[in-house]
Amino acid sequence: HQFFIRKHAQGLSLTQTGRQFLIQARKVLHEARTLNRLADDISGKVQGTLALGCLLTFAQFMAPQLRRGFETRHEGVRVTQSELNHEEIIAGLRAGDLDIALTYDLDIPSDLVFLPLVALPPYVILPAAHPLAGRSQVSLADLRDQPMVLLDLPFSTEYFLSVFKASGIRPRIAERTRDLAVVRSLVANGFGYAIANIRPLNENAPDGRPLRFVPLAGDNRPMVMGLLMAEGSDTILTLRAFVDHCRDVVTEDSVPGMRMQPWPGPAENRT
């Protein structure tokens, strides 16, 4: 049987037989991993390969540290990582390409299980020289006439816009990008402000220009960072161990690669 056909402009493509073969091969590989995991559970050892998905907005801060800590704790484990958006994470878990993922609690489907780790309230990102950068809080009303740089990712975009909708304010979106590093550089160079729930330890933009992360005033719903997995995954020893590791490391006071601080209370006056 022919598995591929050659298309002059597009290279190789799967035939119908090839697609069916690929589906069955993935099922066989999934069953083989399941058998290996069963053997691990019987032996009582945390070992084998763990496929970790991580939301690309914070993968660079968190995933390497979590991997290193977990592999140091359990020498028989090898963690692989994939940086994905939320939509791709859901698809990867459903396809069996991912074992577990770090992401936000955004529109979690009923066939997956979300375990919350830490709540991350929104910040306003501003150039260091911006007139609002020295305040203890910034309100949406303060931003009404300011241009906005929007982090435009599946599900995340809806969250950011919902913050404005709840206050009856429509943002002036001047720039859109799918890369948080580009967001920071655009803000640092005066193209507008941005809103994000990630405050990295290094608050400079990638080009070295200084930024300020100012808490967004008001009763805004935070993003909840946590672990997403398929139903029944908590029966797998290695996954249970990884969940425990993340709960030890990711807390309200400490998140790898991020700056955590007490959030200003509602009674605090802006300066």
Residue pairs with C-beta under 8 A, 6 or more apart in sequence:
1 15
1 17
1 21
2 15
2 17
2 18
3 14
3 15
3 17
3 18
3 21
4 12
4 13
4 14
4 15
4 18
5 12
5 13
5 15
6 12
6 13
7 13
14 22
26 95
26 96
30 96
33 49
33 96
36 48
37 48
37 236
37 237
37 238
40 46
40 47
40 48
40 237
40 238
41 235
41 236
41 237
44 237
45 76
45 237
46 74
46 76
46 77
46 237
46 238
46 241
47 74
47 76
47 77
47 238
48 76
48 77
48 78
48 238
49 77
49 78
49 79
49 80
50 70
50 77
50 78
50 79
50 80
50 99
50 100
50 238
50 239
50 242
51 80
51 82
51 97
51 98
51 99
51 100
52 63
52 66
52 67
52 79
52 80
52 81
52 82
52 98
52 99
52 100
52 101
52 102
52 242
53 81
53 82
53 84
53 88
53 89
53 92
53 93
53 98
53 100
53 101
53 102
53 103
53 228
54 62
54 63
54 81
54 82
54 83
54 84
54 101
54 102
54 103
55 83
55 84
55 85
55 86
55 89
55 101
55 102
55 103
55 104
56 83
56 84
56 85
56 153
56 180
57 151
57 153
57 156
57 180
57 196
57 198
58 102
58 198
58 225
58 257
58 258
59 81
59 83
59 102
60 83
60 257
61 198
61 200
61 201
61 255
61 256
61 257
61 258
62 102
62 250
62 255
62 256
62 257
62 258
63 81
63 83
63 102
64 81
65 249
65 256
65 257
66 102
66 245
66 246
66 249
66 250
66 256
67 79
67 81
69 245
69 249
70 77
70 79
70 241
70 242
70 245
71 77
71 78
71 79
73 241
73 245
74 238
74 241
77 238
77 241
82 92
82 97
82 98
84 92
84 101
85 153
85 154
85 155
85 156
85 178
86 103
86 104
86 106
86 153
86 154
86 155
86 156
87 154
87 155
89 98
89 101
89 103
89 228
90 109
90 112
90 228
92 98
92 101
93 100
93 101
93 112
93 228
93 229
93 230
94 111
94 112
94 230
99 229
99 233
99 236
99 238
99 239
100 227
100 228
100 229
100 233
100 239
100 242
100 243
101 227
101 228
101 229
102 225
102 226
102 227
102 228
102 246
103 225
103 226
103 228
104 155
104 156
104 159
104 197
104 223
104 224
104 225
104 226
105 114
105 116
105 223
105 224
105 226
106 155
106 156
106 158
106 159
106 223
107 155
108 114
108 228
111 230
111 231
112 228
112 229
112 230
112 231
113 228
113 229
113 230
113 231
113 233
113 234
114 226
114 227
114 228
115 226
115 227
115 228
115 229
115 243
116 224
116 225
116 226
117 224
117 225
117 226
117 227
117 246
117 247
117 250
117 251
118 224
118 225
118 226
118 250
118 251
118 252
118 255
119 222
119 223
119 224
119 225
119 252
120 197
120 198
120 222
120 223
120 224
120 225
120 255
121 197
121 215
121 216
121 220
121 222
121 223
121 263
122 160
122 163
122 195
122 196
122 197
122 215
122 216
122 220
122 222
122 223
123 195
123 196
123 197
123 199
123 213
123 214
123 215
123 216
124 132
124 138
124 143
124 193
124 194
124 195
124 213
124 214
124 215
124 216
125 183
125 184
125 187
125 193
125 194
125 195
125 196
125 211
125 212
125 213
126 132
126 133
126 138
126 187
126 193
126 211
126 212
126 214
127 133
127 187
127 188
127 189
127 190
127 209
127 210
127 211
127 212
128 209
128 210
128 211
128 212
130 193
130 212
132 138
132 142
132 143
132 193
132 214
133 212
133 214
134 212
134 271
135 214
135 270
135 271
136 214
136 215
136 264
136 268
136 269
136 270
136 271
137 214
137 215
137 216
137 217
137 264
137 268
137 270
138 214
138 215
138 216
138 217
138 270
139 216
139 217
139 218
139 270
140 163
140 164
140 167
140 169
140 216
140 217
140 218
141 167
141 169
143 169
143 171
143 193
144 169
145 172
146 172
146 192
146 193
147 172
147 173
147 174
147 175
147 191
147 192
147 193
148 171
148 172
148 173
148 174
148 175
148 192
148 193
148 194
148 195
149 174
149 175
149 176
149 177
149 183
149 186
149 187
149 191
149 192
149 193
149 194
150 157
150 160
150 171
150 173
150 175
150 176
150 177
150 194
151 157
151 160
151 177
151 178
151 180
151 183
151 194
151 195
151 196
152 176
152 177
152 178
153 178
159 221
159 223
160 195
161 171
162 221
163 195
163 216
163 220
163 221
164 170
164 171
166 220
167 218
172 192
174 191
174 192
175 186
175 191
175 192
177 183
177 186
180 196
180 198
181 205
181 206
183 194
183 196
184 194
184 205
184 206
184 211
185 205
185 206
185 207
185 209
186 192
186 194
187 193
187 194
187 205
187 211
188 204
188 205
188 207
188 209
188 210
188 211
189 205
189 207
189 209
195 216
196 213
197 222
197 223
198 258
199 213
199 258
199 259
199 260
200 257
200 258
200 259
201 257
201 258
201 259
203 210
203 211
203 212
203 213
203 259
204 210
204 211
205 211
213 259
215 263
215 264
217 264
217 270
219 266
225 250
225 255
227 243
227 246
229 239
233 239
234 240
234 243
249 256
250 256
252 260
253 260
254 260
